[in-house]
Amino acid sequence: MNLANRVQTLTPSKTLAITAKAKELKKQGHDVIGLGAGEPDFNTPQYIIEAAIKAMNEGYTKYTPAGGIIELREEIARKFKNDNNLDYKPEEIIVTSGAKHALYNLFQVLLNDGDEVILPSPYWVSYPEQIKLAGGVPVIVDALEENDFKVTTDQLEKVITDRTKAVIINSPSNPTGVVYSKDELQAIGEVCLKHDLLIISDEIYEKLIYSDEPHISIAQLSPELKENTVVFNGVSKSYSMTGWRIGYAAGPAYIIKAMTNLASHSTSNPTSISQYAALAAYAEENQPIAEMQEVFKDRLNKLYDWITAIPGISCVKPQGAFYIFPNVAEAAKMNGFKNVDEWVEALLEEEKVALVPGSSFGAPDNVRLSYATSLDLLEEAAKRIHRFVTNHQ
């Protein structure tokens, strides 16, 4: 029995091999430091947990509307108004089983076979695979390190064809942590409007920014851009609720309706209990977010200094999310390895530090380190990496 062609187009994750190796080494009793985590190392705030328990005790354990309960969609609309000065009606919002599911649904309702989606690299690993699963073609554009990993309008213009359907913008970015400025977003938006391209704006790390610049959603820059944008967000990162699986998308009503119809035939609805937990998260003040921001900012500054002090390693300093994305190509070459992937494997084998190779994100000269772990572990990991590099010189 042959599997469907769409599944056979998926690219195997290089991170899985590293993760499997790290788990095996831990099982053998080795002291492995894993820096691949894509989730905060804080528990979900207690008031959210208590809201979930209350919801269960009160019987909110049944099916909900496919697009999410009206109370949560209204609260998300209020959040958009307060945080981004964006006006959305509940019918312009869909709640999904994580932001990843929202993105998947969009690609499924948007793309026909051969439609192209412009994807700046480095990119989050699931973007190209979800595009391919919908029959689309990811058009990779290298957002150069010398431009702080940000795609330019000239680069976009060069790859737009009559098959181009959309452009993905992820700010703050996974894996680089860079944040697009208002002027940069405005310029990209003008190109998209000129060519009638949908803007897919992934803003899941919106609350985790460590500079003085505020988060800007490209949808808030003009009414025209709002009509040409679908914004993706959720509670996973900002409220440390990754396992609760609540994300959402906001955009033109006809797109949201199509996504909701698709969801009704796949997941039926996001978990009812998680929806009430998310409702409580947004109904309270953002004190847990402020505390998490301060902790992550301190970790970022210290880890950045430790990593950039290592010979052969350079790094664009992130402004958001909880990753740094250093270039280690010179260190790998200096250490005698053929490529960064081999360097990452040897680092894990010898020093028991697990990193995610940048090739997984379309940037083979880099590695991704998550600082969603304690400062003690981050400092120890940096010491081990430094020792590894100097021992192989």
C-alpha positions as a Markdown table, in Angstrom:
| # | Residue | x | y | z |
|---|---|---|---|---|
| 1 | Met | 0.0 | 0.0 | 0.0 |
| 2 | Asn | 1.5 | 3.3 | -1.1 |
| 3 | Leu | 1.0 | 6.4 | 1.0 |
| 4 | Ala | -0.5 | 9.6 | -0.4 |
| 5 | Asn | 1.9 | 11.7 | -2.5 |
| 6 | Arg | 1.2 | 14.7 | -0.3 |
| 7 | Val | 2.8 | 13.0 | 2.7 |
| 8 | Gln | 5.8 | 11.8 | 0.7 |
| 9 | Thr | 6.7 | 15.4 | -0.1 |
| 10 | Leu | 7.3 | 16.2 | 3.6 |
| 11 | Thr | 10.9 | 16.9 | 4.6 |
| 12 | Pro | 12.1 | 14.7 | 7.5 |
| 13 | Ser | 13.0 | 16.9 | 10.5 |
| 14 | Lys | 16.7 | 17.0 | 11.2 |
| 15 | Thr | 15.8 | 18.0 | 14.8 |
| 16 | Leu | 14.2 | 14.6 | 15.4 |
| 17 | Ala | 17.6 | 12.8 | 15.1 |
| 18 | Ile | 19.2 | 15.2 | 17.5 |
| 19 | Thr | 16.3 | 14.9 | 19.9 |
| 20 | Ala | 16.3 | 11.1 | 19.7 |
| 21 | Lys | 20.1 | 11.1 | 20.3 |
| 22 | Ala | 19.7 | 13.4 | 23.3 |
| 23 | Lys | 17.0 | 11.2 | 24.9 |
| 24 | Glu | 19.2 | 8.1 | 24.4 |
| 25 | Leu | 22.1 | 9.8 | 26.1 |
| 26 | Lys | 20.0 | 10.8 | 29.0 |
| 27 | Lys | 18.6 | 7.3 | 29.3 |
| 28 | Gln | 22.2 | 6.1 | 29.5 |
| 29 | Gly | 22.7 | 8.4 | 32.5 |
| 30 | His | 24.5 | 11.3 | 30.8 |
| 31 | Asp | 24.0 | 14.9 | 31.9 |
| 32 | Val | 22.5 | 16.3 | 28.7 |
| 33 | Ile | 21.5 | 20.0 | 28.4 |
| 34 | Gly | 18.8 | 20.5 | 25.9 |
| 35 | Leu | 18.4 | 23.9 | 24.4 |
| 36 | Gly | 15.8 | 23.0 | 21.8 |
| 37 | Ala | 12.7 | 23.9 | 23.8 |
| 38 | Gly | 10.0 | 25.9 | 22.0 |
| 39 | Glu | 8.0 | 26.6 | 25.1 |
| 40 | Pro | 8.4 | 28.7 | 28.3 |
| 41 | Asp | 9.8 | 26.9 | 31.3 |
| 42 | Phe | 7.1 | 28.5 | 33.5 |
| 43 | Asn | 4.0 | 26.7 | 34.6 |
| 44 | Thr | 0.6 | 28.1 | 33.4 |
| 45 | Pro | -0.4 | 30.8 | 35.9 |
| 46 | Gln | -2.5 | 29.5 | 38.8 |
| 47 | Tyr | -5.6 | 31.7 | 38.1 |
| 48 | Ile | -5.8 | 30.1 | 34.6 |
| 49 | Ile | -5.6 | 26.6 | 36.0 |
| 50 | Glu | -8.3 | 27.4 | 38.5 |
| 51 | Ala | -10.5 | 28.8 | 35.8 |
| 52 | Ala | -10.2 | 25.5 | 33.9 |
| 53 | Ile | -11.1 | 23.5 | 37.0 |
| 54 | Lys | -14.1 | 25.7 | 37.6 |
| 55 | Ala | -15.2 | 25.2 | 34.0 |
| 56 | Met | -15.0 | 21.4 | 34.4 |
| 57 | Asn | -16.9 | 21.5 | 37.7 |
| 58 | Glu | -19.6 | 23.7 | 36.1 |
| 59 | Gly | -20.1 | 21.2 | 33.2 |
| 60 | Tyr | -18.3 | 23.1 | 30.4 |
| 61 | Thr | -17.1 | 19.8 | 29.0 |
| 62 | Lys | -19.2 | 19.4 | 25.9 |
| 63 | Tyr | -18.9 | 20.4 | 22.2 |
| 64 | Thr | -18.6 | 24.0 | 21.4 |
| 65 | Pro | -19.1 | 25.9 | 18.1 |
| 66 | Ala | -16.4 | 24.8 | 15.6 |
| 67 | Gly | -14.9 | 28.3 | 15.6 |
| 68 | Gly | -14.8 | 28.7 | 19.4 |
| 69 | Ile | -17.1 | 29.9 | 22.1 |
| 70 | Ile | -18.5 | 33.4 | 21.5 |
| 71 | Glu | -17.2 | 34.7 | 24.8 |
| 72 | Leu | -13.6 | 33.9 | 23.9 |
| 73 | Arg | -13.9 | 35.3 | 20.4 |
| 74 | Glu | -15.3 | 38.5 | 21.9 |
| 75 | Glu | -12.4 | 38.6 | 24.4 |
| 76 | Ile | -9.9 | 38.1 | 21.6 |
| 77 | Ala | -11.6 | 41.0 | 19.7 |
| 78 | Arg | -11.1 | 43.2 | 22.8 |
| 79 | Lys | -7.5 | 42.1 | 23.0 |
| 80 | Phe | -6.9 | 43.2 | 19.4 |
| 81 | Lys | -8.6 | 46.5 | 20.1 |
| 82 | Asn | -6.6 | 47.2 | 23.3 |
| 83 | Asp | -3.2 | 45.9 | 22.1 |
| 84 | Asn | -3.2 | 46.6 | 18.4 |
| 85 | Asn | -6.0 | 49.2 | 17.8 |
| 86 | Leu | -7.6 | 46.6 | 15.5 |
| 87 | Asp | -11.4 | 46.2 | 15.2 |
| 88 | Tyr | -12.5 | 42.6 | 14.6 |
| 89 | Lys | -16.0 | 41.2 | 14.9 |
| 90 | Pro | -16.4 | 37.7 | 16.4 |
| 91 | Glu | -17.2 | 36.3 | 12.9 |
| 92 | Glu | -13.8 | 37.5 | 11.8 |
| 93 | Ile | -12.1 | 35.4 | 14.4 |
| 94 | Ile | -11.6 | 31.6 | 14.7 |
| 95 | Val | -10.3 | 29.8 | 17.7 |
| 96 | Thr | -8.3 | 26.7 | 16.9 |
| 97 | Ser | -6.3 | 23.8 | 18.5 |
| 98 | Gly | -3.2 | 25.9 | 18.6 |
| 99 | Ala | -1.9 | 28.6 | 16.3 |
| 100 | Lys | -0.3 | 25.8 | 14.2 |
| 101 | His | -3.8 | 24.4 | 13.4 |
| 102 | Ala | -5.0 | 27.9 | 12.4 |
| 103 | Leu | -2.1 | 28.2 | 9.9 |
| 104 | Tyr | -2.8 | 24.7 | 8.6 |
| 105 | Asn | -6.5 | 25.5 | 8.0 |
| 106 | Leu | -5.6 | 28.7 | 6.2 |
| 107 | Phe | -3.3 | 27.0 | 3.8 |
| 108 | Gln | -5.9 | 24.4 | 3.1 |
| 109 | Val | -8.6 | 26.9 | 2.3 |
| 110 | Leu | -6.3 | 29.3 | 0.4 |
| 111 | Leu | -4.1 | 27.3 | -1.8 |
| 112 | Asn | -4.7 | 25.4 | -5.1 |
| 113 | Asp | -2.1 | 23.1 | -6.6 |
| 114 | Gly | 0.9 | 25.1 | -7.7 |
| 115 | Asp | 0.0 | 28.3 | -5.9 |
| 116 | Glu | 3.1 | 30.0 | -4.4 |
| 117 | Val | 3.7 | 31.4 | -1.0 |
| 118 | Ile | 6.7 | 33.6 | -0.4 |
| 119 | Leu | 8.6 | 32.4 | 2.7 |
| 120 | Pro | 11.5 | 34.4 | 4.1 |
| 121 | Ser | 14.3 | 32.2 | 5.5 |
| 122 | Pro | 15.1 | 31.5 | 8.3 |
| 123 | Tyr | 11.6 | 30.2 | 8.8 |
| 124 | Trp | 9.7 | 28.2 | 11.4 |
| 125 | Val | 10.0 | 24.6 | 10.4 |
| 126 | Ser | 6.2 | 23.9 | 9.8 |
| 127 | Tyr | 5.6 | 26.7 | 7.3 |
| 128 | Pro | 7.0 | 25.0 | 4.2 |
| 129 | Glu | 5.6 | 21.6 | 5.1 |
| 130 | Gln | 2.1 | 23.0 | 5.7 |
| 131 | Ile | 2.3 | 24.8 | 2.3 |
| 132 | Lys | 3.3 | 21.6 | 0.6 |
| 133 | Leu | 0.5 | 19.6 | 2.3 |
| 134 | Ala | -2.0 | 22.1 | 0.8 |
| 135 | Gly | -0.5 | 21.6 | -2.7 |
| 136 | Gly | 1.3 | 24.9 | -2.6 |
| 137 | Val | 4.9 | 25.8 | -3.4 |
| 138 | Pro | 7.0 | 27.5 | -0.8 |
| 139 | Val | 9.2 | 30.1 | -2.5 |
| 140 | Ile | 12.2 | 30.6 | -0.2 |
| 141 | Val | 13.8 | 34.0 | 0.0 |
| 142 | Asp | 17.0 | 34.3 | 2.0 |
| 143 | Ala | 16.6 | 37.1 | 4.6 |
| 144 | Leu | 20.3 | 37.9 | 4.9 |
| 145 | Glu | 22.1 | 38.0 | 8.2 |
| 146 | Glu | 23.7 | 41.3 | 7.3 |
| 147 | Asn | 20.2 | 42.7 | 7.1 |
| 148 | Asp | 19.3 | 41.3 | 10.5 |
| 149 | Phe | 17.5 | 38.3 | 8.9 |
| 150 | Lys | 14.8 | 40.6 | 7.5 |
| 151 | Val | 13.5 | 40.3 | 4.0 |
| 152 | Thr | 13.5 | 43.4 | 1.8 |
| 153 | Thr | 11.0 | 44.7 | -0.7 |
| 154 | Asp | 13.5 | 44.3 | -3.5 |
| 155 | Gln | 13.8 | 40.6 | -2.7 |
| 156 | Leu | 10.0 | 40.2 | -2.7 |
| 157 | Glu | 9.6 | 41.9 | -6.0 |
| 158 | Lys | 12.1 | 39.6 | -7.6 |
| 159 | Val | 10.2 | 36.4 | -6.8 |
| 160 | Ile | 6.6 | 37.5 | -7.3 |
| 161 | Thr | 4.9 | 35.7 | -10.2 |
| 162 | Asp | 1.3 | 35.2 | -11.4 |
| 163 | Arg | 1.1 | 32.1 | -9.1 |
| 164 | Thr | 2.1 | 34.0 | -6.0 |
| 165 | Lys | -0.8 | 34.0 | -3.5 |
| 166 | Ala | 0.6 | 35.1 | -0.2 |
| 167 | Val | 3.6 | 36.3 | 1.9 |
| 168 | Ile | 4.5 | 35.1 | 5.4 |
| 169 | Ile | 5.7 | 37.5 | 8.0 |
| 170 | Asn | 6.7 | 36.2 | 11.4 |
| 171 | Ser | 7.6 | 39.0 | 13.9 |
| 172 | Pro | 9.0 | 38.4 | 16.5 |
| 173 | Ser | 10.6 | 35.6 | 14.6 |
| 174 | Asn | 11.2 | 32.0 | 15.4 |
| 175 | Pro | 14.1 | 31.1 | 15.1 |
| 176 | Thr | 15.9 | 34.5 | 14.9 |
| 177 | Gly | 14.1 | 36.6 | 17.5 |
| 178 | Val | 14.2 | 39.6 | 15.2 |
| 179 | Val | 11.4 | 42.1 | 15.1 |
| 180 | Tyr | 10.2 | 44.1 | 12.0 |
| 181 | Ser | 9.9 | 47.8 | 12.5 |
| 182 | Lys | 6.8 | 49.8 | 11.5 |
| 183 | Asp | 8.5 | 51.3 | 8.5 |
| 184 | Glu | 9.7 | 47.8 | 7.3 |
| 185 | Leu | 6.3 | 46.4 | 7.7 |
| 186 | Gln | 4.7 | 49.4 | 5.9 |
| 187 | Ala | 7.1 | 48.8 | 2.9 |
| 188 | Ile | 6.3 | 45.1 | 2.7 |
| 189 | Gly | 2.6 | 45.9 | 3.0 |
| 190 | Glu | 2.7 | 48.2 | 0.0 |
| 191 | Val | 4.3 | 45.5 | -2.1 |
| 192 | Cys | 1.6 | 43.1 | -1.1 |
| 193 | Leu | -1.2 | 45.5 | -1.9 |
| 194 | Lys | 0.4 | 46.3 | -5.2 |
| 195 | His | 0.3 | 42.7 | -6.2 |
| 196 | Asp | -2.9 | 41.7 | -4.3 |
| 197 | Leu | -1.1 | 39.2 | -2.1 |
| 198 | Leu | -2.5 | 37.9 | 1.2 |
| 199 | Ile | -0.3 | 38.7 | 4.2 |
| 200 | Ile | 0.0 | 35.9 | 6.7 |
| 201 | Ser | 1.2 | 37.6 | 9.9 |
| 202 | Asp | 2.3 | 35.2 | 12.6 |
| 203 | Glu | 2.5 | 37.2 | 15.8 |
| 204 | Ile | 2.6 | 34.3 | 18.4 |
| 205 | Tyr | 5.6 | 35.9 | 20.2 |
| 206 | Glu | 3.9 | 39.4 | 20.3 |
| 207 | Lys | 4.2 | 39.7 | 24.1 |
| 208 | Leu | 7.8 | 38.6 | 24.3 |
| 209 | Ile | 9.7 | 41.6 | 23.1 |
| 210 | Tyr | 12.7 | 43.0 | 25.1 |
| 211 | Ser | 13.4 | 46.3 | 23.4 |
| 212 | Asp | 11.7 | 49.7 | 23.9 |
| 213 | Glu | 9.9 | 49.4 | 20.6 |
| 214 | Pro | 6.3 | 48.2 | 20.8 |
| 215 | His | 5.0 | 45.3 | 18.8 |
| 216 | Ile | 3.5 | 46.4 | 15.5 |
| 217 | Ser | 0.9 | 44.3 | 13.6 |
| 218 | Ile | 1.1 | 44.9 | 9.9 |
| 219 | Ala | -2.7 | 44.8 | 9.9 |
| 220 | Gln | -3.0 | 47.9 | 12.0 |
| 221 | Leu | -1.1 | 50.1 | 9.5 |
| 222 | Ser | -4.0 | 50.8 | 7.2 |
| 223 | Pro | -7.6 | 49.6 | 6.5 |
| 224 | Glu | -6.4 | 48.2 | 3.2 |
| 225 | Leu | -3.7 | 46.2 | 4.9 |
| 226 | Lys | -6.1 | 44.9 | 7.5 |
| 227 | Glu | -8.3 | 43.6 | 4.7 |
| 228 | Asn | -5.4 | 41.8 | 3.1 |
| 229 | Thr | -4.0 | 40.2 | 6.3 |
| 230 | Val | -4.8 | 37.2 | 8.4 |
| 231 | Val | -3.2 | 37.6 | 11.9 |
| 232 | Phe | -2.2 | 34.5 | 13.9 |
| 233 | Asn | -1.7 | 34.4 | 17.6 |
| 234 | Gly | -2.5 | 32.4 | 20.7 |
| 235 | Val | -1.9 | 31.9 | 24.4 |
| 236 | Ser | 0.8 | 29.2 | 24.1 |
| 237 | Lys | 3.9 | 31.5 | 24.5 |
| 238 | Ser | 2.6 | 34.5 | 26.3 |
| 239 | Tyr | 0.7 | 32.7 | 29.0 |
| 240 | Ser | 2.9 | 29.5 | 29.1 |
| 241 | Met | 0.0 | 27.4 | 27.8 |
| 242 | Thr | 1.6 | 25.3 | 25.1 |
| 243 | Gly | -0.1 | 22.1 | 26.1 |
| 244 | Trp | -3.6 | 23.7 | 26.3 |
| 245 | Arg | -3.6 | 24.1 | 22.5 |
| 246 | Ile | -5.5 | 27.3 | 22.0 |
| 247 | Gly | -4.6 | 29.6 | 19.1 |
| 248 | Tyr | -6.6 | 31.8 | 16.8 |
| 249 | Ala | -6.7 | 33.7 | 13.6 |
| 250 | Ala | -8.4 | 37.0 | 12.7 |
| 251 | Gly | -9.0 | 38.3 | 9.2 |
| 252 | Pro | -11.6 | 38.8 | 6.5 |
| 253 | Ala | -14.9 | 37.1 | 7.3 |
| 254 | Tyr | -15.0 | 35.0 | 4.2 |
| 255 | Ile | -11.6 | 33.5 | 4.9 |
| 256 | Ile | -12.5 | 32.8 | 8.6 |
| 257 | Lys | -15.8 | 31.2 | 7.6 |
| 258 | Ala | -14.0 | 28.8 | 5.2 |
| 259 | Met | -11.4 | 28.0 | 7.9 |
| 260 | Thr | -14.3 | 27.3 | 10.4 |
| 261 | Asn | -16.1 | 25.1 | 7.9 |
| 262 | Leu | -12.9 | 23.1 | 7.5 |
| 263 | Ala | -12.4 | 22.8 | 11.2 |
| 264 | Ser | -16.0 | 21.5 | 11.6 |
| 265 | His | -15.0 | 18.5 | 9.5 |
| 266 | Ser | -11.7 | 17.8 | 11.2 |
| 267 | Thr | -11.3 | 18.8 | 14.9 |
| 268 | Ser | -15.0 | 19.8 | 15.5 |
| 269 | Asn | -13.8 | 22.4 | 18.0 |
| 270 | Pro | -10.9 | 23.3 | 20.2 |
| 271 | Thr | -11.0 | 21.7 | 23.7 |
| 272 | Ser | -13.8 | 23.3 | 25.6 |
| 273 | Ile | -11.9 | 23.4 | 28.9 |
| 274 | Ser | -8.9 | 25.0 | 27.3 |
| 275 | Gln | -11.1 | 27.7 | 25.8 |
| 276 | Tyr | -12.4 | 28.7 | 29.2 |
| 277 | Ala | -8.9 | 28.7 | 30.5 |
| 278 | Ala | -7.8 | 31.0 | 27.6 |
| 279 | Leu | -10.9 | 33.2 | 28.3 |
| 280 | Ala | -9.6 | 33.7 | 31.9 |
| 281 | Ala | -6.1 | 34.4 | 30.7 |
| 282 | Tyr | -7.2 | 37.3 | 28.6 |
| 283 | Ala | -9.7 | 38.6 | 31.1 |
| 284 | Glu | -7.0 | 39.2 | 33.7 |
| 285 | Glu | -4.2 | 41.7 | 33.8 |
| 286 | Asn | -0.9 | 40.8 | 32.1 |
| 287 | Gln | 1.2 | 40.6 | 35.3 |
| 288 | Pro | 2.5 | 37.0 | 34.5 |
| 289 | Ile | 3.6 | 38.2 | 31.1 |
| 290 | Ala | 5.5 | 41.2 | 32.6 |
| 291 | Glu | 7.4 | 38.8 | 35.0 |
| 292 | Met | 8.2 | 36.4 | 32.2 |
| 293 | Gln | 9.5 | 39.2 | 30.0 |
| 294 | Glu | 11.9 | 40.4 | 32.7 |
| 295 | Val | 13.3 | 36.8 | 33.2 |
| 296 | Phe | 13.7 | 36.2 | 29.5 |
| 297 | Lys | 15.3 | 39.6 | 28.9 |
| 298 | Asp | 17.9 | 38.8 | 31.6 |
| 299 | Arg | 18.6 | 35.4 | 30.2 |
| 300 | Leu | 18.9 | 36.8 | 26.6 |
| 301 | Asn | 21.5 | 39.4 | 27.6 |
| 302 | Lys | 23.6 | 37.0 | 29.5 |
| 303 | Leu | 23.4 | 34.1 | 27.0 |
| 304 | Tyr | 24.2 | 36.5 | 24.1 |
| 305 | Asp | 27.4 | 37.7 | 25.9 |
| 306 | Trp | 28.5 | 34.1 | 26.7 |
| 307 | Ile | 27.9 | 32.8 | 23.2 |
| 308 | Thr | 29.4 | 35.6 | 21.3 |
| 309 | Ala | 32.6 | 35.3 | 23.4 |
| 310 | Ile | 33.2 | 31.9 | 21.9 |
| 311 | Pro | 35.8 | 31.9 | 19.0 |
| 312 | Gly | 34.2 | 31.5 | 15.6 |
| 313 | Ile | 30.7 | 32.4 | 16.7 |
| 314 | Ser | 28.8 | 35.5 | 15.8 |
| 315 | Cys | 25.2 | 36.4 | 16.4 |
| 316 | Val | 22.5 | 39.0 | 15.4 |
| 317 | Lys | 21.1 | 40.0 | 18.8 |
| 318 | Pro | 17.4 | 39.1 | 19.1 |
| 319 | Gln | 14.7 | 41.5 | 20.2 |
| 320 | Gly | 12.0 | 39.0 | 21.0 |
| 321 | Ala | 10.8 | 35.4 | 21.4 |
| 322 | Phe | 13.2 | 33.2 | 23.5 |
| 323 | Tyr | 15.8 | 32.0 | 21.0 |
| 324 | Ile | 19.2 | 33.2 | 19.8 |
| 325 | Phe | 20.4 | 32.1 | 16.4 |
| 326 | Pro | 24.1 | 32.3 | 16.2 |
| 327 | Asn | 26.2 | 31.7 | 13.1 |
| 328 | Val | 28.7 | 28.9 | 13.9 |
| 329 | Ala | 30.0 | 28.2 | 10.4 |
| 330 | Glu | 33.4 | 29.6 | 11.1 |
| 331 | Ala | 33.6 | 27.6 | 14.4 |
| 332 | Ala | 32.6 | 24.4 | 12.6 |
| 333 | Lys | 35.2 | 25.0 | 9.8 |
| 334 | Met | 37.8 | 25.8 | 12.4 |
| 335 | Asn | 37.0 | 22.7 | 14.3 |
| 336 | Gly | 37.4 | 20.5 | 11.2 |
| 337 | Phe | 33.8 | 19.6 | 10.5 |
| 338 | Lys | 32.3 | 19.4 | 7.0 |
| 339 | Asn | 29.2 | 21.4 | 8.0 |
| 340 | Val | 27.3 | 22.8 | 10.9 |
| 341 | Asp | 25.0 | 19.7 | 11.2 |
| 342 | Glu | 28.1 | 17.5 | 11.8 |
| 343 | Trp | 29.3 | 20.1 | 14.4 |
| 344 | Val | 26.0 | 19.9 | 16.2 |
| 345 | Glu | 26.1 | 16.1 | 16.3 |
| 346 | Ala | 29.6 | 16.1 | 17.6 |
| 347 | Leu | 28.8 | 18.7 | 20.3 |
| 348 | Leu | 26.0 | 16.5 | 21.6 |
| 349 | Glu | 28.2 | 13.4 | 21.5 |
| 350 | Glu | 31.2 | 15.0 | 23.3 |
| 351 | Glu | 29.8 | 17.7 | 25.5 |
| 352 | Lys | 26.1 | 16.6 | 25.8 |
| 353 | Val | 24.7 | 19.9 | 24.7 |
| 354 | Ala | 21.7 | 19.5 | 22.3 |
| 355 | Leu | 21.1 | 22.4 | 19.8 |
| 356 | Val | 18.8 | 22.6 | 16.9 |
| 357 | Pro | 20.7 | 22.8 | 13.6 |
| 358 | Gly | 19.9 | 25.9 | 11.5 |
| 359 | Ser | 19.4 | 23.7 | 8.4 |
| 360 | Ser | 16.0 | 22.9 | 9.9 |
| 361 | Phe | 15.1 | 26.5 | 9.5 |
| 362 | Gly | 16.6 | 27.1 | 6.0 |
| 363 | Ala | 19.8 | 28.6 | 7.5 |
| 364 | Pro | 22.6 | 25.9 | 7.4 |
| 365 | Asp | 25.3 | 28.2 | 8.9 |
| 366 | Asn | 23.4 | 28.7 | 12.1 |
| 367 | Val | 22.0 | 27.0 | 15.2 |
| 368 | Arg | 19.0 | 27.7 | 17.4 |
| 369 | Leu | 19.4 | 27.9 | 21.2 |
| 370 | Ser | 16.4 | 28.3 | 23.4 |
| 371 | Tyr | 16.8 | 30.3 | 26.6 |
| 372 | Ala | 13.6 | 28.9 | 28.0 |
| 373 | Thr | 15.6 | 27.2 | 30.7 |
| 374 | Ser | 17.4 | 28.3 | 33.9 |
| 375 | Leu | 20.4 | 30.7 | 33.9 |
| 376 | Asp | 22.6 | 28.0 | 35.5 |
| 377 | Leu | 21.9 | 25.6 | 32.7 |
| 378 | Leu | 22.5 | 28.3 | 30.0 |
| 379 | Glu | 25.8 | 29.2 | 31.6 |
| 380 | Glu | 26.9 | 25.6 | 31.8 |
| 381 | Ala | 25.9 | 25.0 | 28.2 |
| 382 | Ala | 27.9 | 28.0 | 27.1 |
| 383 | Lys | 30.9 | 26.8 | 29.0 |
| 384 | Arg | 30.6 | 23.4 | 27.3 |
| 385 | Ile | 30.3 | 24.9 | 23.8 |
| 386 | His | 33.3 | 27.1 | 24.5 |
| 387 | Arg | 35.3 | 24.1 | 25.7 |
| 388 | Phe | 34.2 | 22.0 | 22.6 |
| 389 | Val | 35.3 | 24.8 | 20.2 |
| 390 | Thr | 38.7 | 25.4 | 21.8 |
| 391 | Asn | 39.5 | 21.7 | 22.2 |
| 392 | His | 39.0 | 21.1 | 18.5 |
| 393 | Gln | 41.2 | 24.1 | 17.4 |
